[in-house]
Amino acid sequence: MMTLQDERDYWHAYAKQLEAALAPVDELPFIIRRLLTKSQAKMLSALMASAGVVHHERMRLAIYGDREPVEHCYTCVAIWISRIRRTLRPFGIEIITHMSIGYELAPASRDIIKHLKQQDAARWVA
C-alpha cells in the first residue's frame, strides 16, 4: 500500500510527464511544422524537450494525451516515429531507437533543428 508521500510523488511525476509530453509545438521551425501532422509535431517537440531518451509512455502521451491507452500502443508509437523519420530524412534529422525503452533525437539533429529555427527568426525579422 502506498503512503501519502509515495502517492504524492507518483502524481507529481505523472504531472511532469504530461507537461513534458504536451510541450509547445511552436518551438519547431515553421518548415518542419508545415510538413508534420499535429501528432507528429507533438512527438518531435517531446524529443526536442528531452535531453536524453524519451520513453514509449511519454511518446504515447504526446500523441493521445491522458486518454485511455490504445491496444498495441508501442506499435503505434513506432509507426508514428517511422513517418517522422521519413518526412525529416531530407533535412538530415535522425531519431535513434533504444529498443524496449524509447527514442532519442541525435545531437546533430538537435543542432539542425535549432539552425532551422534561427533561419525562421531571421526570415521574419528581415
N, CA, C and O atoms as a GROMACS GRO file, in nm:
protein
  504
    1MET      N    1   0.084  -0.119   0.000
    1MET     CA    2   0.000   0.000   0.000
    1MET      C    3   0.089   0.125   0.000
    1MET      O    4   0.188   0.132   0.072
    2MET      N    5   0.052   0.220  -0.081
    2MET     CA    6   0.130   0.343  -0.093
    2MET      C    7   0.104   0.436   0.025
    2MET      O    8  -0.008   0.451   0.073
    3THR      N    9   0.211   0.499   0.069
    3THR     CA   10   0.194   0.602   0.170
    3THR      C   11   0.150   0.730   0.099
    3THR      O   12   0.158   0.740  -0.023
    4LEU      N   13   0.105   0.826   0.176
    4LEU     CA   14   0.064   0.952   0.115
    4LEU      C   15   0.180   1.021   0.044
    4LEU      O   16   0.161   1.082  -0.062
    5GLN      N   17   0.298   1.010   0.101
    5GLN     CA   18   0.416   1.070   0.038
    5GLN      C   19   0.445   1.004  -0.096
    5GLN      O   20   0.473   1.072  -0.195
    6ASP      N   21   0.437   0.870  -0.101
    6ASP     CA   22   0.460   0.797  -0.226
    6ASP      C   23   0.356   0.834  -0.331
    6ASP      O   24   0.388   0.852  -0.448
    7GLU      N   25   0.231   0.843  -0.288
    7GLU     CA   26   0.125   0.877  -0.380
    7GLU      C   27   0.143   1.020  -0.434
    7GLU      O   28   0.123   1.044  -0.553
    8ARG      N   29   0.181   1.112  -0.348
    8ARG     CA   30   0.206   1.249  -0.391
    8ARG      C   31   0.320   1.253  -0.492
    8ARG      O   32   0.311   1.322  -0.594
    9ASP      N   33   0.427   1.179  -0.464
    9ASP     CA   34   0.542   1.174  -0.556
    9ASP      C   35   0.502   1.115  -0.690
    9ASP      O   36   0.546   1.162  -0.795
   10TYR      N   37   0.420   1.011  -0.687
   10TYR     CA   38   0.373   0.948  -0.810
   10TYR      C   39   0.297   1.048  -0.895
   10TYR      O   40   0.324   1.062  -1.014
   11TRP      N   41   0.200   1.119  -0.835
   11TRP     CA   42   0.119   1.212  -0.911
   11TRP      C   43   0.199   1.333  -0.957
   11TRP      O   44   0.173   1.389  -1.063
   12HIS      N   45   0.296   1.374  -0.879
   12HIS     CA   46   0.383   1.484  -0.919
   12HIS      C   47   0.464   1.443  -1.043
   12HIS      O   48   0.476   1.521  -1.138
   13ALA      N   49   0.520   1.322  -1.042
   13ALA     CA   50   0.596   1.272  -1.156
   13ALA      C   51   0.506   1.258  -1.279
   13ALA      O   52   0.548   1.289  -1.390
   14TYR      N   53   0.385   1.210  -1.259
   14TYR     CA   54   0.290   1.194  -1.369
   14TYR      C   55   0.255   1.329  -1.431
   14TYR      O   56   0.247   1.341  -1.553
   15ALA      N   57   0.233   1.430  -1.348
   15ALA     CA   58   0.203   1.565  -1.398
   15ALA      C   59   0.322   1.619  -1.478
   15ALA      O   60   0.302   1.684  -1.582
   16LYS      N   61   0.443   1.595  -1.433
   16LYS     CA   62   0.562   1.639  -1.506
   16LYS      C   63   0.570   1.571  -1.642
   16LYS      O   64   0.604   1.635  -1.742
   17GLN      N   65   0.537   1.441  -1.647
   17GLN     CA   66   0.537   1.369  -1.774
   17GLN      C   67   0.436   1.430  -1.871
   17GLN      O   68   0.465   1.448  -1.989
   18LEU      N   69   0.316   1.462  -1.820
   18LEU     CA   70   0.214   1.522  -1.906
   18LEU      C   71   0.260   1.658  -1.958
   18LEU      O   72   0.240   1.690  -2.076
   19GLU      N   73   0.319   1.739  -1.871
   19GLU     CA   74   0.366   1.871  -1.914
   19GLU      C   75   0.472   1.858  -2.022
   19GLU      O   76   0.470   1.930  -2.122
   20ALA      N   77   0.565   1.766  -2.002
   20ALA     CA   78   0.673   1.748  -2.099
   20ALA      C   79   0.620   1.691  -2.231
   20ALA      O   80   0.663   1.732  -2.339
   21ALA      N   81   0.525   1.598  -2.222
   21ALA     CA   82   0.471   1.536  -2.343
   21ALA      C   83   0.389   1.636  -2.424
   21ALA      O   84   0.380   1.625  -2.546
   22LEU      N   85   0.330   1.731  -2.357
   22LEU     CA   86   0.246   1.828  -2.426
   22LEU      C   87   0.324   1.959  -2.448
   22LEU      O   88   0.268   2.068  -2.440
   23ALA      N   89   0.453   1.943  -2.476
   23ALA     CA   90   0.540   2.059  -2.500
   23ALA      C   91   0.486   2.141  -2.616
   23ALA      O   92   0.425   2.086  -2.708
   24PRO      N   93   0.509   2.272  -2.612
   24PRO     CA   94   0.455   2.356  -2.720
   24PRO      C   95   0.518   2.323  -2.855
   24PRO      O   96   0.640   2.308  -2.866
   25VAL      N   97   0.435   2.311  -2.955
   25VAL     CA   98   0.480   2.278  -3.090
   25VAL      C   99   0.545   2.400  -3.155
   25VAL      O  100   0.619   2.386  -3.252
   26ASP      N  101   0.518   2.519  -3.103
   26ASP     CA  102   0.573   2.642  -3.160
   26ASP      C  103   0.724   2.647  -3.157
   26ASP      O  104   0.785   2.729  -3.226
   27GLU      N  105   0.787   2.561  -3.078
   27GLU     CA  106   0.932   2.560  -3.068
   27GLU      C  107   0.997   2.500  -3.193
   27GLU      O  108   1.118   2.513  -3.212
   28LEU      N  109   0.919   2.437  -3.278
   28LEU     CA  110   0.972   2.377  -3.400
   28LEU      C  111   0.979   2.480  -3.512
   28LEU      O  112   0.896   2.572  -3.516
   29PRO      N  113   1.075   2.467  -3.601
   29PRO     CA  114   1.082   2.557  -3.715
   29PRO      C  115   0.956   2.545  -3.802
   29PRO      O  116   0.894   2.439  -3.809
   30PHE      N  117   0.920   2.655  -3.866
   30PHE     CA  118   0.799   2.658  -3.947
   30PHE      C  119   0.799   2.550  -4.055
   30PHE      O  120   0.698   2.483  -4.077
   31ILE      N  121   0.912   2.534  -4.123
   31ILE     CA  122   0.918   2.438  -4.234
   31ILE      C  123   0.890   2.295  -4.185
   31ILE      O  124   0.828   2.216  -4.257
   32ILE      N  125   0.934   2.263  -4.066
   32ILE     CA  126   0.909   2.130  -4.010
   32ILE      C  127   0.764   2.118  -3.966
   32ILE      O  128   0.700   2.016  -3.992
   33ARG      N  129   0.712   2.220  -3.898
   33ARG     CA  130   0.571   2.217  -3.856
   33ARG      C  131   0.478   2.202  -3.974
   33ARG      O  132   0.374   2.136  -3.965
   34ARG      N  133   0.515   2.262  -4.087
   34ARG     CA  134   0.432   2.256  -4.207
   34ARG      C  135   0.427   2.115  -4.265
   34ARG      O  136   0.326   2.076  -4.324
   35LEU      N  137   0.534   2.038  -4.249
   35LEU     CA  138   0.542   1.905  -4.309
   35LEU      C  139   0.484   1.795  -4.220
   35LEU      O  140   0.446   1.689  -4.270
   36LEU      N  141   0.477   1.820  -4.090
   36LEU     CA  142   0.431   1.717  -3.996
   36LEU      C  143   0.285   1.737  -3.958
   36LEU      O  144   0.233   1.848  -3.961
   37THR      N  145   0.220   1.626  -3.923
   37THR     CA  146   0.085   1.636  -3.868
   37THR      C  147   0.098   1.691  -3.726
   37THR      O  148   0.208   1.700  -3.672
   38LYS      N  149  -0.014   1.726  -3.667
   38LYS     CA  150  -0.013   1.780  -3.531
   38LYS      C  151   0.044   1.679  -3.432
   38LYS      O  152   0.122   1.716  -3.344
   39SER      N  153   0.006   1.554  -3.445
   39SER     CA  154   0.057   1.450  -3.353
   39SER      C  155   0.207   1.428  -3.374
   39SER      O  156   0.281   1.412  -3.277
   40GLN      N  157   0.250   1.428  -3.499
   40GLN     CA  158   0.393   1.411  -3.526
   40GLN      C  159   0.472   1.528  -3.469
   40GLN      O  160   0.581   1.509  -3.414
   41ALA      N  161   0.419   1.648  -3.483
   41ALA     CA  162   0.486   1.766  -3.428
   41ALA      C  163   0.495   1.759  -3.276
   41ALA      O  164   0.596   1.799  -3.218
   42LYS      N  165   0.391   1.708  -3.212
   42LYS     CA  166   0.394   1.692  -3.066
   42LYS      C  167   0.501   1.593  -3.025
   42LYS      O  168   0.572   1.613  -2.927
   43MET      N  169   0.514   1.485  -3.102
   43MET     CA  170   0.617   1.385  -3.070
   43MET      C  171   0.756   1.443  -3.088
   43MET      O  172   0.844   1.421  -3.004
   44LEU      N  173   0.778   1.515  -3.196
   44LEU     CA  174   0.909   1.577  -3.219
   44LEU      C  175   0.937   1.682  -3.112
   44LEU      O  176   1.052   1.696  -3.070
   45SER      N  177   0.837   1.755  -3.068
   45SER     CA  178   0.855   1.852  -2.960
   45SER      C  179   0.896   1.782  -2.831
   45SER      O  180   0.980   1.832  -2.756
   46ALA      N  181   0.835   1.666  -2.805
   46ALA     CA  182   0.873   1.590  -2.685
   46ALA      C  183   1.019   1.545  -2.695
   46ALA      O  184   1.091   1.546  -2.595
   47LEU      N  185   1.063   1.506  -2.814
   47LEU     CA  186   1.203   1.467  -2.833
   47LEU      C  187   1.295   1.587  -2.815
   47LEU      O  188   1.403   1.574  -2.756
   48MET      N  189   1.254   1.702  -2.864
   48MET     CA  190   1.336   1.823  -2.850
   48MET      C  191   1.344   1.868  -2.705
   48MET      O  192   1.448   1.917  -2.660
   49ALA      N  193   1.235   1.852  -2.631
   49ALA     CA  194   1.230   1.898  -2.492
   49ALA      C  195   1.314   1.812  -2.399
   49ALA      O  196   1.353   1.856  -2.291
   50SER      N  197   1.341   1.690  -2.440
   50SER     CA  198   1.416   1.598  -2.356
   50SER      C  199   1.564   1.600  -2.393
   50SER      O  200   1.600   1.607  -2.511
   51ALA      N  201   1.649   1.593  -2.292
   51ALA     CA  202   1.794   1.590  -2.316
   51ALA      C  203   1.842   1.449  -2.349
   51ALA      O  204   1.953   1.432  -2.399
   52GLY      N  205   1.760   1.348  -2.321
   52GLY     CA  206   1.802   1.211  -2.344
   52GLY      C  207   1.693   1.129  -2.410
   52GLY      O  208   1.625   1.175  -2.502
   53VAL      N  209   1.678   1.007  -2.361
   53VAL     CA  210   1.580   0.914  -2.418
   53VAL      C  211   1.440   0.951  -2.371
   53VAL      O  212   1.417   0.980  -2.253
   54VAL      N  213   1.347   0.950  -2.465
   54VAL     CA  214   1.206   0.972  -2.434
   54VAL      C  215   1.139   0.835  -2.436
   54VAL      O  216   1.138   0.766  -2.538
   55HIS      N  217   1.082   0.796  -2.322
   55HIS     CA  218   1.023   0.663  -2.309
   55HIS      C  219   0.895   0.650  -2.392
   55HIS      O  220   0.828   0.748  -2.424
   56HIS      N  221   0.863   0.525  -2.424
   56HIS     CA  222   0.744   0.496  -2.504
   56HIS      C  223   0.619   0.560  -2.444
   56HIS      O  224   0.537   0.616  -2.516
   57GLU      N  225   0.605   0.552  -2.312
   57GLU     CA  226   0.487   0.606  -2.246
   57GLU      C  227   0.476   0.757  -2.267
   57GLU      O  228   0.366   0.809  -2.288
   58ARG      N  229   0.586   0.826  -2.261
   58ARG     CA  230   0.584   0.970  -2.282
   58ARG      C  231   0.548   1.003  -2.428
   58ARG      O  232   0.478   1.101  -2.454
   59MET      N  233   0.594   0.921  -2.521
   59MET     CA  234   0.558   0.941  -2.661
   59MET      C  235   0.409   0.916  -2.681
   59MET      O  236   0.342   0.987  -2.756
   60ARG      N  237   0.358   0.815  -2.613
   60ARG     CA  238   0.214   0.787  -2.620
   60ARG      C  239   0.135   0.906  -2.566
   60ARG      O  240   0.032   0.942  -2.622
   61LEU      N  241   0.183   0.966  -2.458
   61LEU     CA  242   0.116   1.083  -2.403
   61LEU      C  243   0.118   1.199  -2.502
   61LEU      O  244   0.022   1.276  -2.509
   62ALA      N  245   0.226   1.212  -2.576
   62ALA     CA  246   0.235   1.319  -2.675
   62ALA      C  247   0.129   1.301  -2.784
   62ALA      O  248   0.074   1.399  -2.835
   63ILE      N  249   0.101   1.177  -2.820
   63ILE     CA  250   0.001   1.150  -2.925
   63ILE      C  251  -0.141   1.157  -2.870
   63ILE      O  252  -0.226   1.227  -2.925
   64TYR      N  253  -0.165   1.084  -2.762
   64TYR     CA  254  -0.303   1.065  -2.715
   64TYR      C  255  -0.340   1.145  -2.592
   64TYR      O  256  -0.456   1.145  -2.552
   65GLY      N  257  -0.244   1.214  -2.531
   65GLY     CA  258  -0.272   1.286  -2.408
   65GLY      C  259  -0.302   1.188  -2.296
   65GLY      O  260  -0.237   1.084  -2.286
   66ASP      N  261  -0.398   1.221  -2.213
   66ASP     CA  262  -0.428   1.138  -2.096
   66ASP      C  263  -0.545   1.043  -2.122
   66ASP      O  264  -0.603   0.989  -2.027
   67ARG      N  265  -0.579   1.021  -2.249
   67ARG     CA  266  -0.687   0.927  -2.281
   67ARG      C  267  -0.642   0.784  -2.252
   67ARG      O  268  -0.524   0.758  -2.231
   68GLU      N  269  -0.737   0.696  -2.250
   68GLU     CA  270  -0.707   0.555  -2.226
   68GLU      C  271  -0.607   0.504  -2.329
   68GLU      O  272  -0.617   0.538  -2.447
   69PRO      N  273  -0.510   0.422  -2.286
   69PRO     CA  274  -0.413   0.370  -2.382
   69PRO      C  275  -0.478   0.284  -2.489
   69PRO      O  276  -0.574   0.211  -2.464
   70VAL      N  277  -0.424   0.294  -2.607
   70VAL     CA  278  -0.473   0.216  -2.720
   70VAL      C  279  -0.400   0.082  -2.718
   70VAL      O  280  -0.283   0.076  -2.682
   71GLU      N  281  -0.469  -0.024  -2.758
   71GLU     CA  282  -0.401  -0.154  -2.769
   71GLU      C  283  -0.284  -0.143  -2.866
   71GLU      O  284  -0.290  -0.067  -2.962
   72HIS      N  285  -0.181  -0.218  -2.841
   72HIS     CA  286  -0.061  -0.219  -2.926
   72HIS      C  287  -0.002  -0.079  -2.939
   72HIS      O  288   0.041  -0.038  -3.047
   73CYS      N  289  -0.001  -0.006  -2.829
   73CYS     CA  290   0.044   0.132  -2.832
   73CYS      C  291   0.189   0.145  -2.875
   73CYS      O  292   0.225   0.241  -2.943
   74TYR      N  293   0.274   0.049  -2.837
   74TYR     CA  294   0.414   0.057  -2.877
   74TYR      C  295   0.427   0.049  -3.028
   74TYR      O  296   0.514   0.114  -3.087
   75THR      N  297   0.342  -0.029  -3.091
   75THR     CA  298   0.342  -0.036  -3.236
   75THR      C  299   0.299   0.097  -3.297
   75THR      O  300   0.357   0.142  -3.396
   76CYS      N  301   0.198   0.159  -3.238
   76CYS     CA  302   0.152   0.290  -3.287
   76CYS      C  303   0.264   0.392  -3.279
   76CYS      O  304   0.286   0.468  -3.373
   77VAL      N  305   0.334   0.395  -3.166
   77VAL     CA  306   0.445   0.490  -3.149
   77VAL      C  307   0.552   0.463  -3.254
   77VAL      O  308   0.605   0.557  -3.314
   78ALA      N  309   0.584   0.337  -3.277
   78ALA     CA  310   0.687   0.302  -3.376
   78ALA      C  311   0.646   0.347  -3.516
   78ALA      O  312   0.729   0.394  -3.593
   79ILE      N  313   0.518   0.333  -3.548
   79ILE     CA  314   0.469   0.376  -3.680
   79ILE      C  315   0.479   0.527  -3.694
   79ILE      O  316   0.524   0.577  -3.797
   80TRP      N  317   0.437   0.600  -3.591
   80TRP     CA  318   0.447   0.746  -3.595
   80TRP      C  319   0.593   0.790  -3.610
   80TRP      O  320   0.623   0.880  -3.689
   81ILE      N  321   0.683   0.726  -3.536
   81ILE     CA  322   0.826   0.761  -3.545
   81ILE      C  323   0.878   0.734  -3.685
   81ILE      O  324   0.954   0.814  -3.739
   82SER      N  325   0.838   0.622  -3.745
   82SER     CA  326   0.887   0.591  -3.880
   82SER      C  327   0.838   0.696  -3.980
   82SER      O  328   0.911   0.731  -4.073
   83ARG      N  329   0.718   0.746  -3.961
   83ARG     CA  330   0.665   0.850  -4.051
   83ARG      C  331   0.740   0.982  -4.031
   83ARG      O  332   0.769   1.053  -4.127
   84ILE      N  333   0.772   1.014  -3.907
   84ILE     CA  334   0.850   1.135  -3.880
   84ILE      C  335   0.988   1.123  -3.943
   84ILE      O  336   1.037   1.217  -4.005
   85ARG      N  337   1.051   1.007  -3.926
   85ARG     CA  338   1.183   0.984  -3.986
   85ARG      C  339   1.179   1.005  -4.137
   85ARG      O  340   1.265   1.073  -4.193
   86ARG      N  341   1.080   0.947  -4.202
   86ARG     CA  342   1.068   0.956  -4.347
   86ARG      C  343   1.051   1.102  -4.391
   86ARG      O  344   1.109   1.145  -4.491
   87THR      N  345   0.974   1.177  -4.316
   87THR     CA  346   0.949   1.317  -4.351
   87THR      C  347   1.073   1.403  -4.330
   87THR      O  348   1.101   1.493  -4.409
   88LEU      N  349   1.149   1.376  -4.222
   88LEU     CA  350   1.262   1.462  -4.187
   88LEU      C  351   1.396   1.416  -4.243
   88LEU      O  352   1.497   1.484  -4.227
   89ARG      N  353   1.398   1.300  -4.307
   89ARG     CA  354   1.522   1.248  -4.366
   89ARG      C  355   1.592   1.348  -4.458
   89ARG      O  356   1.714   1.361  -4.450
   90PRO      N  357   1.520   1.421  -4.546
   90PRO     CA  358   1.588   1.516  -4.635
   90PRO      C  359   1.662   1.628  -4.561
   90PRO      O  360   1.754   1.689  -4.617
   91PHE      N  361   1.624   1.656  -4.436
   91PHE     CA  362   1.691   1.759  -4.358
   91PHE      C  363   1.812   1.705  -4.284
   91PHE      O  364   1.889   1.782  -4.226
   92GLY      N  365   1.831   1.574  -4.284
   92GLY     CA  366   1.942   1.512  -4.211
   92GLY      C  367   1.910   1.490  -4.064
   92GLY      O  368   2.002   1.471  -3.984
   93ILE      N  369   1.783   1.493  -4.028
   93ILE     CA  370   1.741   1.475  -3.890
   93ILE      C  371   1.724   1.327  -3.862
   93ILE      O  372   1.656   1.256  -3.936
   94GLU      N  373   1.786   1.280  -3.753
   94GLU     CA  374   1.786   1.138  -3.720
   94GLU      C  375   1.727   1.116  -3.581
   94GLU      O  376   1.758   1.188  -3.486
   95ILE      N  377   1.642   1.015  -3.571
   95ILE     CA  378   1.586   0.972  -3.443
   95ILE      C  379   1.643   0.835  -3.411
   95ILE      O  380   1.632   0.743  -3.492
   96ILE      N  381   1.704   0.822  -3.294
   96ILE     CA  382   1.769   0.698  -3.253
   96ILE      C  383   1.670   0.614  -3.173
   96ILE      O  384   1.601   0.666  -3.085
   97THR      N  385   1.662   0.485  -3.204
   97THR     CA  386   1.576   0.393  -3.130
   97THR      C  387   1.656   0.324  -3.022
   97THR      O  388   1.765   0.273  -3.047
   98HIS      N  389   1.603   0.324  -2.900
   98HIS     CA  390   1.658   0.246  -2.789
   98HIS      C  391   1.556   0.135  -2.763
   98HIS      O  392   1.452   0.157  -2.701
   99MET      N  393   1.589   0.016  -2.810
   99MET     CA  394   1.495  -0.096  -2.807
   99MET      C  395   1.435  -0.116  -2.668
   99MET      O  396   1.506  -0.119  -2.568
  100SER      N  397   1.304  -0.131  -2.663
  100SER     CA  398   1.226  -0.155  -2.543
  100SER      C  399   1.231  -0.040  -2.443
  100SER      O  400   1.184  -0.055  -2.330
  101ILE      N  401   1.288   0.073  -2.482
  101ILE     CA  402   1.295   0.187  -2.390
  101ILE      C  403   1.222   0.306  -2.450
  101ILE      O  404   1.123   0.355  -2.394
  102GLY      N  405   1.272   0.354  -2.566
  102GLY     CA  406   1.211   0.471  -2.626
  102GLY      C  407   1.295   0.525  -2.741
  102GLY      O  408   1.359   0.449  -2.813
  103TYR      N  409   1.294   0.656  -2.756
  103TYR     CA  410   1.360   0.720  -2.870
  103TYR      C  411   1.438   0.841  -2.822
  103TYR      O  412   1.412   0.899  -2.716
  104GLU      N  413   1.537   0.878  -2.905
  104GLU     CA  414   1.621   0.993  -2.873
  104GLU      C  415   1.652   1.068  -3.002
  104GLU      O  416   1.673   1.008  -3.107
  105LEU      N  417   1.655   1.199  -2.993
  105LEU     CA  418   1.694   1.281  -3.106
  105LEU      C  419   1.846   1.290  -3.107
  105LEU      O  420   1.907   1.326  -3.007
  106ALA      N  421   1.908   1.256  -3.221
  106ALA     CA  422   2.054   1.260  -3.232
  106ALA      C  423   2.102   1.404  -3.206
  106ALA      O  424   2.036   1.499  -3.247
  107PRO      N  425   2.217   1.419  -3.139
  107PRO     CA  426   2.268   1.554  -3.108
  107PRO      C  427   2.283   1.642  -3.232
  107PRO      O  428   2.250   1.760  -3.228
  108ALA      N  429   2.332   1.586  -3.341
  108ALA     CA  430   2.347   1.664  -3.465
  108ALA      C  431   2.210   1.708  -3.516
  108ALA      O  432   2.196   1.818  -3.572
  109SER      N  433   2.109   1.625  -3.498
  109SER     CA  434   1.974   1.659  -3.543
  109SER      C  435   1.918   1.774  -3.461
  109SER      O  436   1.849   1.862  -3.515
  110ARG      N  437   1.947   1.774  -3.334
  110ARG     CA  438   1.904   1.883  -3.246
  110ARG      C  439   1.962   2.016  -3.297
  110ARG      O  440   1.893   2.119  -3.300
  111ASP      N  441   2.091   2.012  -3.337
  111ASP     CA  442   2.157   2.132  -3.390
  111ASP      C  443   2.094   2.176  -3.522
  111ASP      O  444   2.078   2.296  -3.546
  112ILE      N  445   2.058   2.080  -3.606
  112ILE     CA  446   1.994   2.113  -3.734
  112ILE      C  447   1.861   2.184  -3.710
  112ILE      O  448   1.830   2.284  -3.774
  113ILE      N  449   1.783   2.132  -3.616
  113ILE     CA  450   1.652   2.192  -3.587
  113ILE      C  451   1.670   2.333  -3.530
  113ILE      O  452   1.597   2.425  -3.567
  114LYS      N  453   1.768   2.351  -3.442
  114LYS     CA  454   1.795   2.485  -3.388
  114LYS      C  455   1.838   2.581  -3.498
  114LYS      O  456   1.799   2.697  -3.499
  115HIS      N  457   1.919   2.532  -3.590
  115HIS     CA  458   1.963   2.615  -3.703
  115HIS      C  459   1.844   2.656  -3.790
  115HIS      O  460   1.833   2.772  -3.831
  116LEU      N  461   1.755   2.563  -3.818
  116LEU     CA  462   1.635   2.594  -3.895
  116LEU      C  463   1.547   2.697  -3.822
  116LEU      O  464   1.487   2.784  -3.884
  117LYS      N  465   1.541   2.685  -3.691
  117LYS     CA  466   1.463   2.779  -3.610
  117LYS      C  467   1.524   2.919  -3.618
  117LYS      O  468   1.452   3.018  -3.625
  118GLN      N  469   1.659   2.926  -3.616
  118GLN     CA  470   1.726   3.056  -3.629
  118GLN      C  471   1.701   3.116  -3.767
  118GLN      O  472   1.682   3.238  -3.779
  119GLN      N  473   1.700   3.032  -3.870
  119GLN     CA  474   1.669   3.082  -4.004
  119GLN      C  475   1.528   3.138  -4.010
  119GLN      O  476   1.504   3.239  -4.075
  120ASP      N  477   1.434   3.072  -3.941
  120ASP     CA  478   1.296   3.122  -3.933
  120ASP      C  479   1.294   3.261  -3.871
  120ASP      O  480   1.232   3.353  -3.924
  121ALA      N  481   1.364   3.274  -3.758
  121ALA     CA  482   1.366   3.402  -3.687
  121ALA      C  483   1.427   3.512  -3.776
  121ALA      O  484   1.376   3.624  -3.780
  122ALA      N  485   1.534   3.480  -3.845
  122ALA     CA  486   1.599   3.578  -3.934
  122ALA      C  487   1.506   3.616  -4.050
  122ALA      O  488   1.503   3.731  -4.092
  123ARG      N  489   1.433   3.519  -4.101
  123ARG     CA  490   1.344   3.544  -4.214
  123ARG      C  491   1.231   3.638  -4.174
  123ARG      O  492   1.191   3.724  -4.252
  124TRP      N  493   1.178   3.620  -4.051
  124TRP     CA  494   1.064   3.702  -4.009
  124TRP      C  495   1.108   3.842  -3.968
  124TRP      O  496   1.030   3.936  -3.976
  125VAL      N  497   1.233   3.858  -3.924
  125VAL     CA  498   1.284   3.988  -3.883
  125VAL      C  499   1.315   4.073  -4.004
  125VAL      O  500   1.292   4.194  -4.004
  126ALA      N  501   1.368   4.010  -4.109
  126ALA     CA  502   1.411   4.085  -4.228
  126ALA      C  503   1.295   4.141  -4.306
  126ALA      O  504   1.316   4.207  -4.408
   0.00000   0.00000   0.00000
